[in-house]
């Protein structure tokens, strides 16, 4: 196991976190640029049996977080279009009782089964400007109408989605994920989700489960947010440092202390790092709290990693 410290950006670059508290969905809205969504569904039992093979000390443990898919999807312009008020995509199958929002899929159409999912419209080429984009919103935050980090001020051009199976049976450690998007050989950062902690899954989760993490996103910075660190789509602290040495029961974000630059036409590399880790809390006082707008004493956190998965991919901006 490796220790993870929020301030050690060389070791912990590209890390953030998302989790659910049961089989279902969660949409978290901390004070940061991106809105994170999570869905968990029971995994096919065949996969559970395969992952329950006998292990011995002489055999290396296989990954218990199993990658399924990672992509950026077209999910707009309609936000909250489903019957239950969720976004149009992703959509999940629930046979034998069909989901009215996506009862069937494919050509020819078949019933979308339990465990099936449609993440959205795939696209490798993304428009920086609104002209020619599928949803009428370009991906460059400076010109797409975005004026702030959240709510109606934030104009996402799509969603970053990672889909994996969790066979860890670990309901007590925190689930962490960070997504960093870079361009060019100099690795200019145009997006950094920061370290987001949703806390432990808790005893209600029935393993194994499939997990989809999808985050509303545009890139770069909006007007007036050109100066970093933690500017524009490079998220800063939210709800952190902590008021007590325990998970607060809601999402908090540890800023990545990076500076976002504007996106340019060409390839962009998405690096995702999803981790289960044990938190350790440290009390600090005085300026360490006051400078962050938190009452003293307050608490910082570091993590000891227990499981991890990487799901990286590329897109092309035009």
N, C-alpha and C positions, 0 to 999 in steps of 0.2 A: 504494500500500500504506500502511496505517496502523499505527502502533505501538500496542501494547496492553500496559498495565502493570497488574498485579494490584491495586495499591493505588489506582488511579484509578477509583473506583467510579462516578463520574459518566459517564465515557466507556465503561466496560466492564461496566456493570450488565447482569445477565442473561446471563452467560457461564459455560460449563463444558465439559468435554471427554470424548469417548469414542471409541475406535477399536478395530479388530480387527487381528490380525496375519496374517490369511489368510482364505480363503473358508471360512466356518464360523461358529462362535459363541464368544462370550466372556462370562463372568460375572465381574465384578470386585467384590471385597468389601473396600474400604478401610474405615478406622474412621470412618465417617460414617453419617448417618441413612438415606440411600437406597442401595439395591443396584442397580447399573447392569448392564444386559444389552445385548449387541450381536450382531446377526446380519448377515452379508454374503452375498449371492448374486450370481452373474453376471447382468448386465442383458441384456435382449433385444438382439440384435445390430442390429435395425432402428434402435433408439434410438442405438446407437453410431455407425452410419453417419450418421445425421442430425446428430449432434454433432461429426462429423469434417469438416464443411464447411470450405472454404477461407476463411481469415480474412486481412484486410489491415489495415494500420495506420490506414486511414481509416474502418474499421468498428469500432464498440464491441464488445468481447468479450462474448458472452452468458454468463449464469451457467453455471458448470460444475458446480455443485451444484444439482440440479433437484428441487424439492419434489414429493412424491407425496401424502403424507398426514400429518396430525398430530392426535392425539386422546388422550383418556383412556379406557382400556378396562377392562371387568370381566374379570378373569382368574382369580379365586379362587372358592371356598375351597381348591381342591386345588393345592398347590404341588409342583412336581416330579412331575407326573402322567404325563408322556410316557414312552414306552418307553426313551428314551435318558436319562431323568432330568431333562430340562428341564421348565420350566413348561408347563402345558397350552396356553397361547397366548403368543406368536404361533406359528403352525404353517405350514410351507412345503411346497409341492408339489415332487415329484421325478419326474414321469413321464418316461420310460415305466416307471420302477420306483417305484410309489406309496409315499408315506410312510405307514406303518401308522397313524400318529396322526391323519392327516387326508387319507386317500386320495381322498376326494370332498368336494364342497361344492355348495351351492345347492339350489334346489327348482324343477324336478327336479334330482337330483344329477348332477354331471359330475365327471370326473377332475380333480383339482387339478393344473394343469400346472406344469412347471418354470418358475420365476419368479413363480408365484402365491403369495399369502400370505393368511392369515386372522389378523388382529391380535388379535381377542377380541370380546367382546360390547360393542357401542357403547352408551353411555349419556350423555345430556346432563344428567340430574338425578341428583345424588349425595346420599346420606343422611349427615348428620354423625353421627347416632347409629346404633347397630347395628340398631335396630328398623326393619324394612322394607328393609334393604339386601340386595342379592342374595347376598352372601357372608357375611352375619352380622357384618361388621366395619364400624363407622362410620368416617368420614374424619377425625373430630376426634381428634388424638393424645392429648388430655387425658382423654378418656373412653372410648377404644376398647380399652384394655388395654395400650397401649404403655408400656413402662417404661424404655426405653433406645434407643440409636441403631442397634443392629445385631442380627443373629441373631434368636433367638426372642423377644427383648425388643421387637422392632419389629414392629408389626402393620399391614401395608399394606392399604389398602382397594381398591387398583387399581394400574394401571401407566400412566405417562405414556409415550406412544409417538410417535416421529417417524420417518418413512419417506421416504427421498430417494434419488436416483440420483447417484453420484459418477462424473463423466466427466473428472476433472481429470488422471488419470494421474500424480498427485503422491504418490509413495510415501515422500517424505523429510520433509515438513513434519508438524507435530503437528496432530491433529484435536481441536478444542475445541468444547465446547457448554455453555451455561449455561441453566438453566430457572428463571425466577422467576415466582411466582404471587402476584397482588395482588387486593385487594378494595377497592371504594369509590373515591370521587373523590380521597380522600387517599392512595390506593394503599398500603394497609396490606399488608405482606408476610406471607404465611402459609407460604411455601415458597421456599427458595433453594438450589439444588444446589451452588453454589460453582463454582470453576473446576477442572475435573477433566481431567487430561492423561494420555492413554493412550499417548503417543509416536507415532512415525511408523508408517505401514502396513507398510513394508518391501517388499523385492523379490518376495515370494511372491504378493502380491495381483495378480490378473489383471483389469485394467480393461477396460470400465466395470463397476461393481458397483452393486447396490442395497443400501442400508444401512438397517437398522431399529435404532433406539436405544430401548429401553424400560426404564423406571426404576420400581422399587417405590416407592410413595408413600402417605403420609398427610399431614396438614396441621396447622400450628400447633406446639405444644410439648406434651410429656408432663409428668406430675407431677414437680415439682422442677427443671424446665428453663425457667422463665418468664423469666429474666433474660438479656438479650443483651449484646453481640452474639454471633453464632454459636451461638445456642441452639436446641434442638429441631430442627425441619426446616430451619433456616438453617445449613448445614454450615460447619464450621471447617476448619483445615488438617489434612491427613493425609499423612504422608510428605514434608512440606515445612516449612522449606527443605530443599534437597537436599544430599547429602553430597559430590557432585562436579559439575563443570560439564558434565553430560551427562544425557540421559534415563535414569532408573534402570532401565528395562526393566519397570516395573510401574506401576500407577496411582498418581498422587499428586493431591492436591486442595489448591487454594489457596482458603481460606475467603473468602466474600464480605463478611465484616465487617458483616453486616446482622442485624437483630433480628426474630425471628418472633413474630407475635401470633396469637391464636386465630382460627380460621375462624368465620364467622357465616353464617346463611341469606342467600342471595342470589347474584348473579353473581360469578364469579371469572375473572380474565383470566390466561391462560398465555402468557408471552413466552419464546420459545426463540430462541437465537442460536447457530448452528453455524458454525465457522470452521476453515479450514486456515491455519496460521501458522508462521513460522520462529522458533524460540526463540533468545534471547540470554541467557547466564548471567552473573551478577555475583557476585563473591566478597564476602562480608561476614564480620565477626568479632565476638567478644565477646558482648555482650548480645543482638545481633540474632539470634544462634544460640541462646544459652543460654535466653533467654526463651521459645523455642519447643521446648525440650527436645532440641536438636540440638547435636552437638559442633562446636566452632569450629576451623578456618573452615568456613563453609557457603556455599550459593549460592542466590540468588534468580533468578527468571526473568521476562523480558518477551517479548512476541511481536510479530512483524511480520506483519500479516494479508495473505494472498494470495487467499483465496476465502471467501465467506460465504453463508449462507442464513438466512432468517427463516421460522419456521413457528409462527404464533400462533393461538390459539383460545380459546374461552370455554366454561365449564360453569356449572351452577347448583347450589348447595348448598341442601339442604332439611333 
